[in-house]
Amino acid sequence: MALDNDLALWLRLSLIPGLGDRSLHRLLLSFGSPQQIFSASRADLAKVVPAETASIIRDGGAGGENLDAAASWLEDPSNHVVTLADAEYPQALLEAPDPPLLI
């Protein structure tokens, strides 16, 4: 199964080693969306996350192997991913101090 480009960006972002929910939230607040995060310069990213993490993001984030595993998992109709940007994201989680990026 081919991943939707938007979902692939969310997954790539969530799979970056050492990048926790708080850093992900700071990136989203600073840049607005995964697409804008991956389009940002290393220098701009390094204002929000460590320089090494900024380099990983600029290099494209998580490897294809991890995305392939996610795509395979999503082939089962009972499996799905909801991102912070999805209308289906539970309101109660959005109101939590540190909501997960993906559920």
Backbone bond lengths (Angstrom), bond angles and torsions (degrees), N, CA, C in turn:
res aa  C-N    CA-C-N  psi(-1)  N-CA   C-N-CA  omega(-1)  CA-C   N-CA-C  phi
1 M - - - 1.453 - - 1.530 108.71 -
2 A 1.306 115.83 131.95 1.466 120.20 175.84 1.527 108.61 -84.33
3 L 1.321 114.95 134.98 1.455 119.85 179.23 1.516 110.57 -78.82
4 D 1.304 116.45 142.29 1.455 122.30 169.60 1.532 106.82 -57.62
5 N 1.327 117.92 138.09 1.462 121.65 -176.11 1.529 111.79 -56.70
6 D 1.314 117.95 -42.99 1.461 121.06 -179.36 1.524 110.70 -62.62
7 L 1.322 117.02 -46.50 1.465 120.57 178.86 1.523 110.25 -64.61
8 A 1.311 117.73 -38.93 1.469 120.69 178.21 1.528 110.72 -59.34
9 L 1.328 117.29 -39.79 1.471 120.26 178.04 1.523 111.32 -65.10
10 W 1.332 116.90 -43.04 1.473 120.50 177.63 1.533 109.81 -60.71
11 L 1.324 116.54 -44.48 1.461 120.35 -179.25 1.524 111.18 -65.93
12 R 1.330 117.69 -45.27 1.468 120.81 178.03 1.525 110.81 -56.58
13 L 1.320 115.81 -42.80 1.460 121.11 179.78 1.532 110.54 -64.05
14 S 1.318 116.27 -43.91 1.471 120.20 -177.27 1.524 112.61 -70.11
15 L 1.323 117.77 -19.57 1.465 121.74 -176.88 1.526 113.92 -95.04
16 I 1.315 117.84 2.86 1.462 120.46 179.91 1.528 109.18 -69.83
17 P 1.324 117.08 123.47 1.465 120.55 -177.38 1.527 112.11 -58.76
18 G 1.332 114.99 134.16 1.453 120.73 175.93 1.518 115.32 78.35
19 L 1.305 116.91 1.02 1.462 120.34 -179.16 1.524 108.33 -99.25
20 G 1.321 116.46 101.68 1.459 121.90 -177.62 1.515 112.75 -86.13
21 D 1.315 115.37 177.04 1.466 121.01 -177.44 1.524 112.62 -58.06
22 R 1.324 117.76 -40.22 1.469 118.99 -178.53 1.529 111.59 -64.12
23 S 1.325 116.43 -43.04 1.472 119.85 177.52 1.528 110.61 -65.63
24 L 1.321 115.74 -39.18 1.468 119.45 177.85 1.524 110.88 -62.22
25 H 1.319 116.46 -41.09 1.469 120.54 178.56 1.527 110.64 -64.78
26 R 1.338 116.51 -41.14 1.475 119.40 177.55 1.527 110.56 -62.40
27 L 1.330 116.88 -41.20 1.469 120.16 177.76 1.527 111.03 -62.42
28 L 1.329 116.30 -44.19 1.462 119.78 -179.99 1.520 111.36 -65.44
29 L 1.319 117.23 -39.57 1.471 119.83 177.14 1.525 111.07 -65.39
30 S 1.317 116.80 -36.71 1.457 120.76 -178.24 1.521 113.45 -76.68
31 F 1.340 116.96 -36.99 1.466 119.78 -171.44 1.525 114.26 -115.26
32 G 1.332 117.83 -19.67 1.451 120.38 173.15 1.513 117.00 100.49
33 S 1.325 118.15 -40.83 1.466 120.42 -177.05 1.526 109.30 -156.23
34 P 1.328 117.25 161.41 1.465 119.14 176.00 1.537 112.32 -56.54
35 Q 1.323 117.29 -40.53 1.466 119.97 180.00 1.532 110.46 -59.53
36 Q 1.315 116.79 -43.01 1.459 120.37 179.90 1.524 111.35 -70.66
37 I 1.324 117.29 -31.90 1.468 120.80 176.38 1.520 109.64 -63.77
38 F 1.346 116.64 -49.31 1.459 120.22 -178.68 1.532 112.22 -68.98
39 S 1.318 117.93 -17.60 1.464 121.80 178.20 1.528 112.77 -91.24
40 A 1.316 117.45 -12.99 1.468 121.55 -176.58 1.530 110.83 -70.66
41 S 1.302 115.74 156.47 1.464 120.86 177.56 1.529 110.35 -75.21
42 R 1.337 115.76 158.29 1.464 120.23 176.04 1.531 110.48 -57.16
43 A 1.323 115.62 -42.24 1.468 119.83 -178.24 1.521 111.22 -61.50
44 D 1.329 117.10 -43.84 1.463 120.03 179.34 1.527 111.20 -67.64
45 L 1.326 116.89 -40.68 1.457 120.41 178.12 1.526 111.18 -63.34
46 A 1.338 116.14 -38.65 1.464 121.16 -178.10 1.521 112.64 -67.85
47 K 1.318 117.54 -11.56 1.461 120.55 173.81 1.528 111.08 -76.53
48 V 1.339 115.77 -16.53 1.467 121.34 -174.96 1.530 111.90 -113.93
49 V 1.326 116.95 -35.55 1.467 122.14 -178.68 1.533 108.82 -129.68
50 P 1.333 117.31 164.46 1.466 118.89 177.82 1.534 111.99 -57.12
51 A 1.318 116.04 152.27 1.475 121.65 -176.84 1.522 112.29 -56.46
52 E 1.326 117.62 -38.90 1.467 120.53 179.48 1.533 110.50 -62.99
53 T 1.316 116.91 -42.29 1.466 121.44 177.89 1.522 110.34 -65.89
54 A 1.324 116.54 -40.31 1.461 120.97 177.43 1.526 110.23 -58.86
55 S 1.316 117.25 -40.47 1.468 121.26 178.70 1.528 111.29 -65.17
56 I 1.332 116.22 -41.53 1.473 119.82 178.43 1.528 109.90 -61.88
57 I 1.320 116.80 -43.00 1.469 120.48 179.27 1.522 109.72 -62.12
58 R 1.329 117.46 -46.88 1.475 121.00 -178.84 1.525 111.67 -64.64
59 D 1.339 116.51 -27.02 1.461 120.39 178.44 1.523 112.12 -83.05
60 G 1.324 117.24 2.32 1.461 120.74 174.51 1.506 116.14 108.13
61 G 1.305 118.06 -2.36 1.457 119.66 176.10 1.508 113.49 78.88
62 A 1.307 115.74 -142.41 1.462 122.63 -173.85 1.515 111.80 -65.23
63 G 1.321 114.38 147.76 1.453 120.78 179.45 1.513 113.20 -69.95
64 G 1.313 115.20 161.43 1.454 122.38 -178.20 1.515 114.05 -60.03
65 E 1.333 116.55 -29.32 1.461 120.63 -178.89 1.528 110.69 -59.62
66 N 1.329 116.61 -43.52 1.465 120.58 179.23 1.523 111.26 -66.91
67 L 1.325 116.71 -38.84 1.467 119.68 178.50 1.518 110.84 -68.63
68 D 1.335 116.95 -35.97 1.467 120.32 176.79 1.521 110.79 -62.83
69 A 1.333 116.39 -40.06 1.465 119.97 178.35 1.527 110.41 -64.39
70 A 1.328 116.74 -41.05 1.467 120.19 178.01 1.522 110.86 -64.80
71 A 1.325 116.83 -41.90 1.466 120.52 179.07 1.528 110.57 -62.39
72 S 1.323 116.91 -41.34 1.469 120.39 177.68 1.517 110.98 -63.06
73 W 1.323 116.62 -42.69 1.459 121.31 179.32 1.526 110.45 -62.43
74 L 1.328 116.25 -38.30 1.465 120.81 -178.39 1.530 113.30 -74.66
75 E 1.330 117.63 -10.31 1.461 120.19 176.74 1.523 111.66 -65.61
76 D 1.318 116.61 -26.92 1.465 120.88 176.44 1.525 107.34 -74.62
77 P 1.341 118.35 120.53 1.465 121.08 -176.56 1.530 114.31 -60.38
78 S 1.330 117.54 -17.28 1.469 119.15 178.68 1.532 111.83 -84.20
79 N 1.317 117.59 -7.37 1.464 121.87 179.24 1.522 110.17 -103.11
80 H 1.314 116.19 138.51 1.462 120.22 174.88 1.530 109.39 -157.61
81 V 1.317 114.97 164.19 1.456 122.07 179.96 1.517 107.98 -122.37
82 V 1.326 115.71 135.71 1.456 121.72 175.73 1.524 106.95 -117.81
83 T 1.325 116.90 128.23 1.461 121.39 179.67 1.526 110.21 -100.48
84 L 1.322 115.35 166.26 1.471 120.50 176.37 1.523 112.32 -54.40
85 A 1.315 116.87 -28.13 1.465 120.85 -176.63 1.527 113.45 -84.86
86 D 1.327 117.28 -8.34 1.465 120.32 -177.09 1.524 111.86 -81.24
87 A 1.311 115.47 142.54 1.467 120.96 178.06 1.532 111.27 -62.74
88 E 1.332 117.15 -25.41 1.469 121.81 -178.23 1.529 112.58 -78.96
89 Y 1.335 117.87 -8.11 1.462 120.23 -178.92 1.538 108.20 -62.01
90 P 1.338 117.56 129.07 1.472 120.16 -176.56 1.535 113.02 -60.77
91 Q 1.308 115.43 129.43 1.465 121.74 -178.76 1.528 111.56 -57.69
92 A 1.328 116.90 -39.64 1.467 120.27 -179.02 1.531 111.05 -61.01
93 L 1.329 117.26 -37.72 1.462 119.70 177.61 1.530 111.06 -69.82
94 L 1.333 116.60 -36.95 1.463 119.75 178.42 1.525 111.59 -61.27
95 E 1.316 116.45 -29.21 1.458 121.30 -178.80 1.529 112.80 -85.18
96 A 1.332 116.63 -7.20 1.464 120.96 177.98 1.532 109.53 -71.09
97 P 1.331 117.43 152.94 1.465 119.70 -178.24 1.525 114.58 -61.16
98 D 1.323 118.34 -31.46 1.467 121.99 -177.23 1.520 109.79 -140.70
99 P 1.338 117.66 70.55 1.459 119.72 -175.46 1.536 112.04 -67.40
100 P 1.336 117.08 146.16 1.463 119.12 178.19 1.536 111.30 -65.05
101 L 1.302 116.00 146.80 1.455 122.03 -179.96 1.532 111.11 -66.19
102 L 1.317 114.70 -41.45 1.465 121.88 -178.79 1.528 109.69 -130.78
103 I 1.309 114.90 145.51 1.474 119.83 170.50 1.513 107.78 -133.69
